């Protein structure tokens, strides 16, 4: 294209000189540049002689063919302009205290590397996260870091999607601002949003721009503001997930979480000084932890601390720790940087039903919530709960952990609990439903574990979600899923009106702790249950909790403490009904067995057996026959042991009690091994292993493997014994049992040590 006259401020030969010098540096002839760029030889020649200037598309093809760097491209663009271009510089200042975010920056820089300036790939990145997590700070910092790659400038707008006014910025208004920044006179800006969007796309079609759309409400607010040029980088921040942009526009979604401890400490030091953090490192660490590592909270506290340089950090920590409610200490005069205020803007965007659900979810005492537990808290159906959880996740008021459970940040949880109180939601009813959910489902799951019920189970209350269990594996999965919830509930839900739930709940969870060998957790929970039972003055409940506590204490070698519980049980015997008295006698016998007081253990087990027989409880009778057989074996009466277990096994099979059938097989193996019938003993041990495996009882499988290893060692199969002990160690390690080291030590001792004969006594349940 021949240009008859120069544009304003243009030096016509300048572009031709730059083009010729770049071509010569690249060792290209006119013909070879023409072939590489697709631009005719004549057109290139006219440009070099200053007779014409390239169109934007032609300019891009020439720059790509010449392999220009960013600086050279900028000079080419400026020299080829027919009219002076207005270069917008709208980015807010980069925050001087920006720290950390190495992973997030690496991720967004990988996204930005796809901006090529040619081709059809439009790069859009949407940074999402909860209120106060630092989305805008990251977006602005990233834009400043790459600004030199976009010579046509930067556009920025706060879309006010989540602010106190509750009125998001209209896209048409944002477009008017963008068009003005790009040099469009006000009189030429169209009236309609669609027309403005079309003009915006035309004006940016040949430009290399950064467009930052901050604090977006939703996809519809953003779409008219997206440039169409592949040379542009669009960065969006929002508390919403904006998944629609990923689907329809190919946007890359970047989730931003709270800081790591190290990042939070670095940010605090940037605000209050490294020397103050170094002087009180423990206080500084607790300070950022009390802020939940939330950047906004750390910034507020950092500003408060910086304003009082004479105040020690430990005093600030104590005041923050004791603040009730916590969010009062994280407030400021500017509601834009007030934690409670910025949370409120997200909350107000929810539907009323989701808002109510959020308030109830905030009452969940554990670190994360399952769908069923959340539904029970709110008294809603599971399907409705899933819809609300999706809405809350989309609003970034909660996140999901690796197991798919839902997590509320501590400060968001505190805000939700405040709302629940303000709205006068029935907290007691919600907590009762949660405890009832944990109780009634544990009661059902116990049947699949082959464990007896300790009390009658009433139907779940209205609004409580029952979980369907078909297999032992599903039952154990549910127990694992809710383990942290029940522990937190027992510690924190201390309303006296919930005592009944606490007593029953601790009894219903005994089976799981036993199967998993989780004695430390059981000790903590059973102490809670025992105290609740004592407050209710219910002998049967006291006995149940005391017996389970004694067993857990004995399992961990705390025999003196277990003996204290035995004393409590013996004192309760006259106040107990027959079945409850039998269970207490059984528990006393078990502890005496662990104390190696085998004759006393046998006495109490026989007392229990007589009561069970008198009551006609064949299931409990068969179970206790194994216990009596075990204590007989420990006293060397092996033939009596075998006879009693052979009598018990058909009864146990009839009642479907896999675990005690497995225990009886182990007991017989132990007796036969001591009688010298090693082949029969190993057969019994292997059958016991199979049955415990079917019952998903890894803890007792490990004990049987210990017995099997001693028999294998006796027959000279040292390799087999070593393998059995290593398998036992693996099973115990999987449940974090301290006994794993003992099994591993036995395996290692086989390498050099002498042969060991005879199995060590173990517990039987």
DOPA-877897 format. One record per residue (C-alpha): x, y, z; residue in three letters. Coordinates in steps of 0.1 Angstrom, whole numbers, plus 5000, padded with zeros to 4 digits. Layout:
<semars>
XYZala...
</semars>
This chain:
<semars>
500050005000unk501550334989unk501250625015unk500850964999unk501751155030unk503251095064unk501151035096unk501451275124unk504751235142unk506050975117unk509550945103unk508750755072unk512250605065unk512550475100unk510550165095unk512250085062unk515650115079unk514649885107unk513249635083unk516349635061unk518749605090unk516749325106unk516649135073unk520349175068unk521149055103unk519048745097unk521048685065unk517948695044unk517448815009unk514248994998unk513248664982unk513948445012unk512148685035unk509148695011unk509048315012unk509248295050unk506648565056unk504248525027unk504648895019unk505548974983unk509049084973unk507749404959unk505849494991unk508949435012unk511049644988unk508649934990unk508649925028unk512449925029unk512550225006unk510150415028unk507350415002unk504850215023unk504050095057unk502649745065unk499249665077unk499049505112unk498749145100unk501549195075unk503749345103unk503149045125unk504148805097unk507348995090unk508349015127unk507748635131unk509748555100unk512648775112unk512548615147unk512448945165unk512748965203unk510249175224unk512249495223unk512749475185unk509049405181unk508149715201unk510349935179unk508849785147unk505249845161unk506050205170unk507850275137unk504950135116unk502150335133unk500250555108unk498850755137unk500150795172unk498650525194unk497450595229unk499150335252unk497050275283unk498850215316unk496050125340unk497549865363unk497349945400unk500749965417unk502549635424unk502449565462unk505849625478unk505049365504unk504249085479unk505848765491unk505748395482unk503248245458unk506048065439unk503847775427unk501048005417unk503348235398unk505047945380unk501547825370unk500348155356unk503648215338unk503247885321unk499748005310unk501148345298unk503848175277unk501148065253unk500648425242unk502248435208unk500848735190unk499748525161unk497648225155unk494248145171unk495048065207unk493448325229unk494848315264unk492448375293unk493348295329unk490748315357unk492248325393unk489648205418unk489648175456unk487948275488unk487648635500unk490848785512unk493148515497unk495048765475unk493648705440unk493949075430unk497449105445unk498648805425unk496948915392unk498549265395unk501949135404unk501848885375unk500749165350unk503549395361unk506149105357unk505149045320unk504049405311unk507149455288unk505949175266unk502749365258unk503849695242unk500249815236unk499649865273unk497449735301unk493749775308unk492449725343unk488949745357unk487449655391unk484149485382unk482849525417unk481349175416unk481549135454unk481449455472unk479249615499unk477149805474unk475949475460unk475849635425unk478349485401unk479749715374unk477749695342unk479949545314unk478849835291unk480250085315unk483549895317unk483749885279unk483250265277unk486250305300unk488350065279unk487450235246unk488350575260unk491650445271unk492250305236unk491750655221unk488050635210unk486450975215unk483450975238unk481151085210unk482150775190unk481450525217unk478250325208unk475350315232unk474649945234unk476849695252unk477049455223unk478049735199unk480649855224unk481949495227unk482249465190unk484249795187unk486449685216unk487249365198unk488049555166unk490249805185unk492249525202unk492349285172unk495949385162unk497249485197unk499349315223unk497649405255unk497149285291unk493549305302unk492949265339unk489249205349unk489249215386unk486549095411unk484248955385unk480748845396unk480048575369unk480748465334unk478148695318unk479749005333unk483148905318unk482348785283unk481749125266unk485149245280unk487248965264unk489549085236unk489748855206unk493448905198unk495848615203unk498348875213unk496448975244unk496648825279unk493348845298unk493548795336unk490348755356unk489948735393unk486748625410unk485348455441unk483248245418unk484847955399unk483848085365unk483847725351unk481647845322unk484648035309unk486747725309unk484047535290unk483047795264unk486148025261unk488947785269unk489947975300unk492547825323unk491247825359unk493847885387unk492747815423unk494448015449unk494647885485unk495748055517unk499548105522unk501747835535unk503147905570unk506448015555unk504748255530unk502648405558unk505748455580unk507648625551unk504648855544unk504348945581unk508049015583unk507749245552unk505149455571unk506649465606unk510249405600unk512449095600unk514049185633unk510649165652unk509948825638unk513348695646unk513148825681unk509948625688unk509748345663unk507248135682unk504848425686unk505148525650unk504348165639unk501348155662unk500148495650unk499948395613unk498348065624unk495648255643unk495048445611unk494448115593unk497348205569unk494748425551unk496648705534unk494048975542unk494048875579unk497848875580unk497849215564unk495349355589unk497249225619unk500549325603unk499349685599unk498149685635unk501449555648unk503549785626unk501650085641unk502749985676unk506449905673unk506849895711unk504249615717unk505649265720unk504349005696unk503348765724unk500949025737unk499349055703unk499048675701unk497348655735unk494848935726unk494048765693unk493748425709unk491348555736unk489248775712unk485648665712unk484548665685unk487848625667unk486748835637unk486449145659unk490249145661unk490449135623unk488349435616unk489449775604unk487950115596unk488050045559unk485349775552unk487149685519unk489949535541unk487749405569unk487649025571unk484049005583unk482949255557unk484549085527unk483148755538unk479748915540unk479849015504unk480248645494unk477548535517unk475048795504unk475448655469unk474148315480unk470548205475unk468548205508unk468547825510unk472247805504unk472848075530unk470947875556unk472847565547unk476147755550unk475247865585unk474547515596unk477647375579unk479747625599unk478547445631unk480347125620unk483047065646unk485546865625unk488146975600unk486046855570unk482546735564unk481046465543unk477946535523unk475846315546unk477046485578unk476446825562unk472946725552unk472246595587unk473346925603unk471047125581unk468246865582unk468046845544unk468046565518unk471346455504unk470546565469unk469646915481unk472846925502unk474946845471unk473347145453unk474047375482unk477647245485unk478247305448unk476947665452unk479247725482unk482147575463unk481447795433unk481448095456unk484747975471unk483247975506unk484547625509unk487047385492unk487447005489unk490246795503unk491846495486unk489146265499unk486446485484unk485246615518unk484246975522unk486447215541unk485647555556unk488547785564unk488647855601unk487748225597unk484948145573unk483647895598unk483748155626unk481848395603unk479248135595unk478848045632unk478248415640unk475548425613unk473948125628unk473648295661unk472548615646unk469848445626unk468748245656unk469247905639unk468547615662unk472047515671unk471047245695unk468847075670unk471547085643unk474146935667unk471646675679unk471146565643unk474846545636unk475446325667unk472446115658unk473846065623unk477145945638unk475345725663unk472745545642unk475045485612unk477845345635unk475245115651unk474244975616unk477944955605unk478844755636unk476544465624unk478744425593unk481844415615unk480344135635unk480344335667unk477544325693unk475244625699unk475744785733unk472344945734unk469144945715unk469145185686unk466245415681unk465345515645unk467245825633unk465646155640unk463946355612unk466546515590unk469246265598unk470746095567unk470945715570unk473845565550unk473345235531unk476044975539unk476144645520unk479644525529unk482144535558unk484444735535unk481845005531unk481145015568unk484845055575unk485145325549unk482345515566unk484045485600unk487245625585unk485445905568unk483746025600unk486545945625unk487746305627unk484146425630unk483246205659unk486446295677unk485846665673unk482146635682unk482946455714unk485546715724unk483547035715unk479746955717unk479446975754unk475947095759unk474546905789unk471446815769unk473746615745unk475046375772unk472946085761unk474346115725unk477846125739unk477445805760unk475845605732unk478245745705unk481345635724unk479945285727unk479045265691unk482545345680unk484345085701unk484244825673unk485945045648unk488745145672unk489244775681unk489444655645unk491844935636unk493944905668unk493345275674unk493845265712unk495045615718unk491845755701unk489745515720unk491245605753unk490545975747unk486945915736unk486045665762unk487145895790unk484646145775unk481945875774unk482645755809unk482346105823unk479046155805unk477745825818unk478745915854unk476946245851unk473846055839unk474345805868unk473645505846unk475545195858unk475245005825unk476645305805unk479345355831unk480244985828unk480344985790unk482645285788unk484845175817unk485244825802unk486244965768unk488645215784unk490244935805unk490844725773unk492345015754unk494645105784unk495744745787unk496444725749unk498845015753unk500644865783unk499045105809unk498044815832unk497945015864unk495445255849unk493544955835unk493444805870unk491645125882unk488945065857unk488644695868unk488044825904unk485245045891unk483744755872unk483844525902unk482044785923unk479344815897unk478544445894unk475744445919unk473944725901unk474044565867unk471444345849unk472643995840unk473744065805unk475544375815unk477144195844unk478343915821unk479944175798unk481644335827unk483043995839unk484243935804unk486144265804unk487644205838unk488843875826unk490444025795unk492444275816unk493544005840unk494743805810unk496844105798unk498244125833unk499243755830unk496943675859unk495643385839unk493843195866unk491843505876unk491143575839unk489743225835unk487543265866unk485943585853unk485543445818unk483743145832unk481543375853unk480543555821unk479943225802unk477643095829unk475543415828unk475343415790unk474243045790unk471643115817unk470243405796unk470043185765unk472243415745unk473943165722unk475943425703unk477543565734unk477943215748unk479943105717unk482043425719unk482843365756unk483642995750unk486643115729unk487743345757unk487543055782unk489442835758unk492143095754unk492743135791unk492842755794unk495542745768unk497543005786unk497342775817unk498642485796unk495242295794unk495442255756unk493141965751unk490342145769unk491042445748unk490642255715unk487442085726unk485842405737unk486742595705unk485542305683unk482242335701unk482142715697unk483042745660unk479742605646unk477742845668unk479943135658unk479443045621unk475643025626unk475643385641unk477943515613unk480643625639unk483643615616unk486043785640unk485443555669unk485443255647unk488843375635unk489943415671unk488843065680unk490842925651unk493843125664unk493242985699unk493142625686unk496342685665unk498042815697unk496942505716unk497942255688unk501342425684unk502042365721unk501042005717unk503541975689unk501041935661unk502642205640unk501042125606unk497542145622unk498542455641unk499642635609unk496442525591unk494442685620unk496443005618unk495943035580unk492242985584unk492243245611unk494043485588unk491543425561unk488543495584unk490143805598unk490843925563unk487243875554unk486344085585unk488944355574unk490644325608unk494244405601unk495244435637unk494244085647unk495643945614unk499044085626unk498743895659unk497943565640unk500843625617unk503043655648unk501843315659unk502243165625unk505743295622unk506743115654unk505342785641unk507142835608unk510342895627unk509842575647unk509642365615unk512742535601unk511042765576unk512943075586unk512143245552unk508443185558unk508643315594unk510443625582unk507843695556unk505043655581unk506543895606unk507144145578unk503544115567unk502444175603unk504644475605unk503144615573unk499544565586unk500444735619unk502245015601unk499145085580unk497145155612unk500045345629unk500445075656unk503545105677unk503744715677unk504944735640unk508544795651unk508444475673unk507344265644unk509944415621unk512644355648unk511643985650unk512043955612unk515444115613unk516543895642unk516143595620unk519143695600unk521543645628unk519743535659unk518943175673unk515743005665unk512843105687unk510242845697unk506642885708unk504243165701unk504043465725unk500643505741unk498443765726unk495043925732unk491843755723unk488543935718unk
</semars>
